Amino acid sequence: MWHLYHFPLCPFSRKVQLALGEKGLGYELVPLYPWDADPNFRQLNPAGRVPVLHDPTKNFALIDSQAICEYLDETESDRPLILGSARSRAEIRRLVALFDESFFGDITGPLLVEKMKKRLVLRQSPDSKVLRHTQRLLHDHLDYIDWLIDNRRWLAGSQLSLADFTAAAQISVVDYFGDIDWKGHDSAHGWYRVMKSRPSFAPLLRQKMEGLPPTRQYADVNA
Ligand SMILES: N[C@@H](CCC(=O)N[C@@H](CS)C(=O)NCC(=O)O)C(=O)O
């Protein structure tokens, strides 16, 4: 069985969990916090980053969420996540990169520093200026999701794809912190509720970061 090195609020590990779940693949979670230097883990990934998907029986490790998802899609092709014509697949990859890079850089990354690292590791208060700025940027990203869902069935087009799971993985971390004001974003909210209701999402909604409980609406699929 695959071992997934992760920590509960890593959006990239969440994206891999969703891909594994959608493909019906079993996996065991191995928690690994970025601030705990673990020499054994460094042997698997010298960069020290999660997610890492490891097959201990074959001593084979996959690193980087996109490389992992592409590998799973190529080797478990029954339920494709990067699908359709070459043009459709390019659009899926564009949106995956947008959420992995821009959304993470604008919102999830700063929130993880302000609300997780400062609280659990640095024992500092969050910077309210940074939090206000992420709120403004979040509205811009939600506006874009509204636009996509108003014009398409799913984020990248007519079919559910890795773009939806990548975006939902990032948003789930923001939702864990209770930082989403959905007012004025009905389309994005409706789409996220549908994503949250998928069976592959259930394990994510149960995971908790020690010392940092989720807000009440987080695990409620109707919220
Ligand atoms: N592009 C990578 C990003 C992975 C990443 O940034 N992981 C973070 C946790 S969310 C990490 O392990 N950070 C620790 C570090 O950079 O030392 C992916 O998609 O897997």
The ligand as an SDF file (V2000), in Angstrom:
LIG
                    3D

 20 19  0  0  0  0  0  0  0  0999 V2000
    5.2740   22.1620   -5.5710 N   0  0  0  0  0  0  0  0  0  0  0  0
    5.2510   21.2920   -4.4040 C   0  0  0  0  0  0  0  0  0  0  0  0
    5.0730   22.1580   -3.1720 C   0  0  0  0  0  0  0  0  0  0  0  0
    5.1960   21.3450   -1.8810 C   0  0  0  0  0  0  0  0  0  0  0  0
    5.2810   22.2520   -0.6490 C   0  0  0  0  0  0  0  0  0  0  0  0
    5.4990   23.4660   -0.7390 O   0  0  0  0  0  0  0  0  0  0  0  0
    5.1070   21.6280    0.5150 N   0  0  0  0  0  0  0  0  0  0  0  0
    5.2020   22.3640    1.7610 C   0  0  0  0  0  0  0  0  0  0  0  0
    4.0420   22.0280    2.6910 C   0  0  0  0  0  0  0  0  0  0  0  0
    2.5070   22.6190    2.0910 S   0  0  0  0  0  0  0  0  0  0  0  0
    6.4530   21.9140    2.5020 C   0  0  0  0  0  0  0  0  0  0  0  0
    6.7250   20.7490    2.6420 O   0  0  0  0  0  0  0  0  0  0  0  0
    7.2160   22.9070    3.0060 N   0  0  0  0  0  0  0  0  0  0  0  0
    8.3760   22.6290    3.7960 C   0  0  0  0  0  0  0  0  0  0  0  0
    9.6070   23.2270    3.2230 C   0  0  0  0  0  0  0  0  0  0  0  0
    9.5460   23.8640    2.1420 O   0  0  0  0  0  0  0  0  0  0  0  0
   10.6600   23.0200    3.8370 O   0  0  0  0  0  0  0  0  0  0  0  0
    4.1230   20.2790   -4.5720 C   0  0  0  0  0  0  0  0  0  0  0  0
    3.1880   20.5320   -5.3430 O   0  0  0  0  0  0  0  0  0  0  0  0
    4.2070   19.2040   -3.9670 O   0  0  0  0  0  0  0  0  0  0  0  0
  1  2  1  0
  2  3  1  0
  2 18  1  0
  3  4  1  0
  4  5  1  0
  5  6  2  0
  5  7  1  0
  7  8  1  0
  8  9  1  0
  8 11  1  0
  9 10  1  0
 11 12  2  0
 11 13  1  0
 13 14  1  0
 14 15  1  0
 15 16  2  0
 15 17  1  0
 18 19  2  0
 18 20  1  0
M  END
$$$$
